[in-house]
């Protein structure tokens, strides 16, 4: 029986990959990559020549049985996403669940993920929090926001740049203009930035400056006092 390794990759700065991750990527028989072009640059940077196979949200269901056969035949496979930890707002859950159901060993390495540094750097309470990831585009979005209005824990969202202003407008409507929040962009990259303030202040900022980059939005929970 083989083994599936879930391996975090850097979210920006390539030096954030662990020595152990590099070792596993070099030793496995095959790397399942969300985008082989993106991952190819990472592997080339560290002189790793392990073969890759595309594994993403558009083919993960169809490819599942073939991957399971490889693992049952004794192959060691690694799953990586474009950036961060697999299965956190990225493919990975379907395959790991199937492996566990089939008795195939699964091992997840610790490493880079965007929401942890954004949360710690926000200045908002981080002893209890809830990870919401990307909100639904249309269906269920309003319902999700209504359900979160009474949430007292700090909330974490991933937001694409073209939806940031709309999201801040919705948050102001549902949570109130004075609710505290923090927005981190381009984490670990050259133009890394964290802005903190009320939702109204953050909305005004990005209405005057075109949002660019990858965003993590940290929203304080409802005050129970």
MILO-228472 format. One record per residue (C-alpha): residue in three letters; y negated, z negated, x negated. Coordinates in pm, 1 decimal, padded with zeros to 6 digits. Layout:
BEGIN
{'ALA', {Y, Z, X}};
...
END
This chain:
BEGIN
{'UNK', {00000.0, 00000.0, 00000.0}};
{'UNK', {-00344.0, 00089.3, -00126.6}};
{'UNK', {-00671.6, -00093.1, -00071.2}};
{'UNK', {-01010.7, -00010.7, 00077.6}};
{'UNK', {-01318.2, -00135.6, -00106.7}};
{'UNK', {-01655.1, -00155.0, 00072.0}};
{'UNK', {-01916.4, -00124.4, -00200.4}};
{'UNK', {-02292.3, -00179.4, -00162.3}};
{'UNK', {-02516.3, 00067.4, -00344.3}};
{'UNK', {-02882.9, 00026.0, -00444.2}};
{'UNK', {-03147.4, 00062.5, -00174.4}};
{'UNK', {-03392.5, 00203.3, -00426.5}};
{'UNK', {-03378.4, 00070.8, -00781.0}};
{'UNK', {-03053.5, 00193.8, -00937.9}};
{'UNK', {-03036.0, -00113.6, -01160.4}};
{'UNK', {-02952.0, -00325.4, -00855.5}};
{'UNK', {-02589.5, -00209.5, -00850.3}};
{'UNK', {-02345.2, -00470.7, -00981.6}};
{'UNK', {-02123.9, -00431.5, -01287.6}};
{'UNK', {-01821.4, -00495.9, -01067.6}};
{'UNK', {-01923.1, -00221.2, -00826.0}};
{'UNK', {-01946.2, 00027.1, -01112.8}};
{'UNK', {-01605.1, -00079.0, -01237.8}};
{'UNK', {-01440.6, -00031.4, -00897.6}};
{'UNK', {-01611.4, 00305.8, -00839.9}};
{'UNK', {-01478.3, 00421.8, -01174.4}};
{'UNK', {-01121.7, 00302.6, -01113.2}};
{'UNK', {-01048.7, 00402.2, -00750.9}};
{'UNK', {-00873.0, 00729.2, -00665.5}};
{'UNK', {-01136.2, 00850.7, -00421.1}};
{'UNK', {-01486.6, 00758.6, -00304.9}};
{'UNK', {-01576.7, 00804.3, 00061.4}};
{'UNK', {-01950.5, 00878.3, 00063.2}};
{'UNK', {-02193.0, 00906.5, 00353.5}};
{'UNK', {-02371.1, 01193.1, 00173.4}};
{'UNK', {-02198.0, 01330.4, -00135.5}};
{'UNK', {-02524.0, 01481.8, -00262.8}};
{'UNK', {-02706.6, 01147.7, -00254.6}};
{'UNK', {-02410.2, 00954.4, -00393.8}};
{'UNK', {-02352.6, 01224.1, -00654.8}};
{'UNK', {-02686.6, 01140.1, -00813.7}};
{'UNK', {-02588.3, 00772.6, -00832.6}};
{'UNK', {-02248.9, 00847.6, -00986.5}};
{'UNK', {-02398.1, 01094.4, -01230.9}};
{'UNK', {-02655.9, 00837.8, -01341.1}};
{'UNK', {-02376.4, 00596.8, -01434.2}};
{'UNK', {-02143.0, 00868.9, -01571.5}};
{'UNK', {-01876.1, 00816.1, -01303.9}};
{'UNK', {-01658.2, 01119.6, -01229.9}};
{'UNK', {-01437.6, 00984.4, -00947.9}};
{'UNK', {-01380.5, 01247.5, -00674.1}};
{'UNK', {-01579.6, 01209.4, -00351.4}};
{'UNK', {-01511.2, 01291.7, 00012.5}};
{'UNK', {-01780.5, 01305.1, 00282.2}};
{'UNK', {-01740.4, 01024.1, 00536.9}};
{'UNK', {-02023.2, 00980.6, 00787.3}};
{'UNK', {-02090.9, 00908.1, 01153.8}};
{'UNK', {-02028.2, 01271.1, 01251.7}};
{'UNK', {-01674.7, 01293.3, 01109.0}};
{'UNK', {-01547.9, 00935.1, 01077.7}};
{'UNK', {-01337.0, 00950.6, 01394.9}};
{'UNK', {-01168.5, 01278.9, 01302.4}};
{'UNK', {-01110.0, 01174.7, 00939.7}};
{'UNK', {-00967.5, 00831.8, 01019.5}};
{'UNK', {-00595.8, 00917.0, 01033.0}};
{'UNK', {-00606.8, 01114.8, 00710.1}};
{'UNK', {-00779.2, 00831.7, 00526.2}};
{'UNK', {-00529.2, 00578.0, 00658.1}};
{'UNK', {-00244.2, 00796.9, 00530.5}};
{'UNK', {-00397.2, 00803.9, 00183.6}};
{'UNK', {-00420.9, 00425.2, 00184.7}};
{'UNK', {-00064.2, 00384.8, 00311.2}};
{'UNK', {00050.9, 00616.7, 00032.6}};
{'UNK', {-00091.4, 00370.5, -00218.7}};
{'UNK', {-00429.5, 00522.2, -00299.5}};
{'UNK', {-00726.0, 00296.3, -00379.1}};
{'UNK', {-01037.9, 00409.2, -00190.0}};
{'UNK', {-01401.0, 00300.9, -00204.0}};
{'UNK', {-01647.1, 00344.5, 00082.9}};
{'UNK', {-02018.3, 00369.9, 00006.5}};
{'UNK', {-02323.6, 00457.4, 00215.7}};
{'UNK', {-02641.9, 00628.6, 00099.3}};
{'UNK', {-02799.6, 00290.5, 00032.8}};
{'UNK', {-02711.8, -00071.1, 00096.8}};
{'UNK', {-02394.0, -00224.5, 00233.5}};
{'UNK', {-02149.3, -00012.0, 00436.5}};
{'UNK', {-02120.2, -00104.0, 00807.2}};
{'UNK', {-02471.4, -00257.5, 00813.2}};
{'UNK', {-02653.3, 00009.1, 01019.7}};
{'UNK', {-02422.4, 00257.8, 00845.1}};
{'UNK', {-02062.9, 00385.7, 00882.1}};
{'UNK', {-01788.7, 00143.0, 00781.9}};
{'UNK', {-01689.8, -00067.3, 01080.0}};
{'UNK', {-01452.7, 00189.2, 01231.6}};
{'UNK', {-01257.0, 00236.4, 00908.7}};
{'UNK', {-01243.1, -00130.2, 00809.2}};
{'UNK', {-01127.7, -00229.3, 01159.3}};
{'UNK', {-00852.0, 00033.4, 01150.5}};
{'UNK', {-00736.6, -00081.7, 00806.4}};
{'UNK', {-00718.0, -00444.1, 00919.7}};
{'UNK', {-00519.0, -00341.4, 01228.0}};
{'UNK', {-00274.0, -00149.5, 01005.1}};
{'UNK', {-00236.6, -00433.5, 00754.9}};
{'UNK', {-00416.5, -00242.1, 00478.5}};
{'UNK', {-00608.7, -00472.1, 00240.3}};
{'UNK', {-00987.1, -00453.1, 00268.1}};
{'UNK', {-01223.4, -00602.5, 00011.4}};
{'UNK', {-01602.2, -00607.4, 00042.6}};
{'UNK', {-01814.8, -00653.3, -00267.1}};
{'UNK', {-02146.3, -00842.1, -00248.1}};
{'UNK', {-02459.4, -00649.6, -00325.1}};
{'UNK', {-02773.4, -00476.4, -00207.0}};
{'UNK', {-02887.1, -00473.5, 00154.2}};
{'UNK', {-03242.3, -00425.7, 00277.3}};
{'UNK', {-03277.2, -00700.7, 00535.9}};
{'UNK', {-03207.4, -01001.6, 00310.6}};
{'UNK', {-03502.6, -00957.6, 00069.4}};
{'UNK', {-03726.4, -00856.9, 00361.6}};
{'UNK', {-03633.3, -01172.6, 00552.0}};
{'UNK', {-03672.6, -01406.4, 00255.8}};
{'UNK', {-04003.6, -01242.6, 00160.2}};
{'UNK', {-04145.6, -01257.6, 00513.7}};
{'UNK', {-04249.1, -01622.6, 00506.4}};
{'UNK', {-04091.2, -01663.4, 00850.5}};
{'UNK', {-03809.4, -01912.5, 00923.2}};
{'UNK', {-03483.4, -01785.2, 00775.9}};
{'UNK', {-03244.7, -02072.3, 00841.8}};
{'UNK', {-03138.8, -01904.3, 01168.2}};
{'UNK', {-03186.8, -01533.9, 01237.0}};
{'UNK', {-03044.3, -01240.4, 01431.7}};
{'UNK', {-02995.7, -00890.1, 01292.7}};
{'UNK', {-03081.0, -00622.8, 01550.0}};
{'UNK', {-03081.7, -00319.9, 01320.7}};
{'UNK', {-03213.0, -00000.6, 01483.3}};
{'UNK', {-03315.6, -00029.5, 01847.5}};
{'UNK', {-03172.4, 00231.5, 02086.7}};
{'UNK', {-03387.7, 00544.7, 02101.3}};
{'UNK', {-03405.1, 00568.2, 02480.6}};
{'UNK', {-03126.1, 00433.2, 02698.7}};
{'UNK', {-03109.2, 00056.1, 02681.7}};
{'UNK', {-03420.1, 00012.6, 02466.0}};
{'UNK', {-03631.5, -00160.2, 02731.6}};
{'UNK', {-03336.8, -00377.4, 02836.9}};
{'UNK', {-03276.0, -00483.6, 02476.6}};
{'UNK', {-03639.5, -00582.5, 02432.9}};
{'UNK', {-03641.8, -00778.1, 02759.7}};
{'UNK', {-03330.6, -00967.0, 02649.3}};
{'UNK', {-03499.0, -01058.4, 02320.9}};
{'UNK', {-03812.2, -01204.0, 02480.5}};
{'UNK', {-03652.7, -01550.1, 02496.9}};
{'UNK', {-03493.2, -01530.7, 02149.7}};
{'UNK', {-03601.2, -01828.9, 01938.7}};
{'UNK', {-03444.4, -01713.6, 01611.4}};
{'UNK', {-03620.5, -01484.5, 01365.5}};
{'UNK', {-03532.0, -01122.3, 01447.5}};
{'UNK', {-03466.4, -00838.0, 01202.7}};
{'UNK', {-03515.3, -00469.9, 01284.6}};
{'UNK', {-03481.6, -00145.7, 01092.5}};
{'UNK', {-03754.2, 00103.2, 01190.5}};
{'UNK', {-03800.7, 00465.5, 01087.1}};
{'UNK', {-04159.3, 00563.2, 00989.7}};
{'UNK', {-04217.2, 00798.8, 01283.8}};
{'UNK', {-04125.5, 00521.2, 01529.6}};
{'UNK', {-04311.0, 00231.9, 01367.4}};
{'UNK', {-04634.7, 00252.1, 01568.5}};
{'UNK', {-04446.0, 00297.5, 01896.7}};
{'UNK', {-04226.1, -00001.3, 01808.7}};
{'UNK', {-04527.0, -00220.9, 01727.7}};
{'UNK', {-04691.5, -00119.6, 02055.3}};
{'UNK', {-04375.0, -00212.7, 02245.4}};
{'UNK', {-04341.2, -00540.7, 02058.0}};
{'UNK', {-04702.7, -00629.3, 02141.1}};
{'UNK', {-04626.8, -00562.3, 02506.2}};
{'UNK', {-04302.3, -00762.3, 02519.3}};
{'UNK', {-04366.9, -01042.4, 02269.1}};
{'UNK', {-04745.1, -01077.1, 02271.8}};
{'UNK', {-05015.5, -00959.2, 02035.3}};
{'UNK', {-05029.0, -01293.3, 01850.7}};
{'UNK', {-04657.6, -01310.7, 01764.3}};
{'UNK', {-04611.9, -01342.8, 01385.7}};
{'UNK', {-04430.9, -01064.4, 01201.4}};
{'UNK', {-04373.2, -00915.4, 00859.3}};
{'UNK', {-04312.8, -00555.2, 00760.5}};
{'UNK', {-04155.6, -00457.4, 00428.7}};
{'UNK', {-04147.6, -00096.6, 00314.5}};
{'UNK', {-03984.7, 00085.8, 00023.5}};
{'UNK', {-03802.3, -00226.5, -00097.1}};
{'UNK', {-03714.2, -00220.8, -00471.6}};
{'UNK', {-03902.2, 00109.7, -00513.1}};
{'UNK', {-04229.7, 00185.9, -00691.6}};
{'UNK', {-04443.2, 00155.9, -00377.4}};
{'UNK', {-04277.2, -00158.9, -00240.2}};
{'UNK', {-04507.4, -00346.8, -00004.0}};
{'UNK', {-04489.1, -00637.4, 00238.6}};
{'UNK', {-04752.0, -00693.2, 00508.0}};
{'UNK', {-04766.5, -01014.9, 00710.6}};
{'UNK', {-04968.4, -01107.3, 01016.8}};
{'UNK', {-04972.0, -01087.3, 01393.6}};
{'UNK', {-04830.3, -00787.2, 01576.5}};
{'UNK', {-05185.2, -00687.6, 01669.7}};
{'UNK', {-05296.0, -00695.5, 01304.9}};
{'UNK', {-04995.1, -00497.9, 01184.6}};
{'UNK', {-05040.5, -00240.3, 01460.6}};
{'UNK', {-05407.6, -00194.3, 01370.7}};
{'UNK', {-05315.2, -00146.7, 01004.7}};
{'UNK', {-05061.4, 00127.9, 01067.7}};
{'UNK', {-05280.0, 00298.9, 01325.9}};
{'UNK', {-05531.3, 00348.0, 01046.6}};
{'UNK', {-05276.0, 00433.0, 00776.1}};
{'UNK', {-04993.2, 00678.8, 00833.2}};
{'UNK', {-04658.3, 00494.8, 00799.3}};
{'UNK', {-04449.8, 00624.9, 00509.1}};
{'UNK', {-04119.2, 00501.7, 00370.7}};
{'UNK', {-03832.0, 00294.0, 00500.2}};
{'UNK', {-03929.4, -00016.0, 00702.8}};
{'UNK', {-03776.3, -00354.3, 00778.0}};
{'UNK', {-03961.0, -00542.9, 01051.1}};
{'UNK', {-03916.4, -00920.1, 01069.5}};
{'UNK', {-04031.6, -01080.2, 01394.3}};
{'UNK', {-04068.8, -01453.9, 01452.8}};
{'UNK', {-03876.9, -01603.4, 01741.9}};
{'UNK', {-04030.0, -01746.9, 02055.0}};
{'UNK', {-04205.5, -02077.4, 01993.8}};
{'UNK', {-04030.6, -02350.0, 02194.6}};
{'UNK', {-04296.3, -02615.7, 02134.3}};
END
